[in-house]
């Protein structure tokens, strides 16, 4: 997900005042996905996403 995006931010989003200030939080789409139980990773979390995928594959959870 695109970090800082108002819809996709997974760790931080812009504060909505168009001043370029980012605050901790989740975008709308990210929040909805997480509420549905989907793990969401930002673009800076590729290594974590890959590790999660390996874990799912080795446990058979992706089947």
Secondary structure by P-SEA (a helix, b strand, c coil): cccccccccccccccccccccccccccaaaaaaaaabbbbbccccaaaaaaaaaaaaaacccc
